[in-house]
Amino acid sequence: MEAERWGRRIRAFRKLKGYTQEKLAKELGISVSILGEIERGNRMPSDSLVGQIAERLNISVEELTPPKMESNK
């Protein structure tokens, strides 16, 4: 679930900033398949990669971080 939320945020910001998966993956030094796995929620991005993605997209890590889900009490 957490990986899916990260993936949706990364994909949304990537598209908003006009990047293709190919271009962003190349700039990050990772394969397109790894970026695709992250965006589909099949792989959790490392803290280091999150920082690199935020830097490339010219946003803060805080902006990229999915909002906390409220627990049902």
ZAMARRO-493456 format. One record per residue (C-alpha): residue number from 0; residue in three letters; x, y, z. Coordinates in steps of 0.2 Angstrom, whole numbers, plus 5000, padded with zeros to 4 digits. Layout:
# residues N
    k    r  east  north    up
  NUM  ALA     X      Y     Z
...
END
This chain:
# residues 73
    k    r  east  north    up
    0  MET  5000   5000  5000
    1  GLU  5014   5012  5005
    2  ALA  5023   5008  4989
    3  GLU  5008   5012  4978
    4  ARG  5006   5029  4986
    5  TRP  5024   5033  4983
    6  GLY  5022   5027  4965
    7  ARG  5007   5037  4961
    8  ARG  5015   5053  4968
    9  ILE  5031   5050  4958
   10  ARG  5021   5047  4942
   11  ALA  5010   5062  4945
   12  PHE  5025   5074  4948
   13  ARG  5035   5066  4934
   14  LYS  5021   5070  4921
   15  LEU  5017   5087  4929
   16  LYS  5035   5092  4926
   17  GLY  5035   5085  4908
   18  TYR  5047   5070  4910
   19  THR  5045   5054  4901
   20  GLN  5049   5038  4911
   21  GLU  5064   5036  4899
   22  LYS  5071   5053  4902
   23  LEU  5069   5053  4921
   24  ALA  5076   5036  4923
   25  LYS  5091   5041  4912
   26  GLU  5094   5056  4923
   27  LEU  5093   5046  4938
   28  GLY  5105   5032  4932
   29  ILE  5092   5018  4934
   30  SER  5083   5007  4921
   31  VAL  5066   5012  4915
   32  SER  5059   4995  4921
   33  ILE  5064   5000  4939
   34  LEU  5056   5017  4938
   35  GLY  5040   5008  4931
   36  GLU  5040   4996  4945
   37  ILE  5041   5010  4957
   38  GLU  5027   5020  4949
   39  ARG  5016   5004  4948
   40  GLY  5019   5002  4967
   41  ASN  5028   4985  4965
   42  ARG  5044   4992  4972
   43  MET  5048   5005  4986
   44  PRO  5060   5019  4982
   45  SER  5075   5021  4994
   46  ASP  5077   5037  5003
   47  SER  5092   5041  4992
   48  LEU  5082   5038  4976
   49  VAL  5067   5049  4983
   50  GLY  5080   5063  4986
   51  GLN  5087   5061  4968
   52  ILE  5069   5061  4961
   53  ALA  5064   5077  4970
   54  GLU  5080   5086  4965
   55  ARG  5077   5081  4947
   56  LEU  5059   5087  4947
   57  ASN  5064   5103  4956
   58  ILE  5053   5099  4971
   59  SER  5056   5096  4989
   60  VAL  5056   5079  4997
   61  GLU  5042   5085  5008
   62  GLU  5031   5089  4992
   63  LEU  5035   5072  4985
   64  THR  5031   5062  5001
   65  PRO  5013   5055  5001
   66  PRO  5002   5063  5015
   67  LYS  5000   5052  5030
   68  MET  4984   5042  5030
   69  GLU  4972   5044  5044
   70  SER  4969   5028  5054
   71  ASN  4951   5023  5057
   72  LYS  4948   5023  5075
END
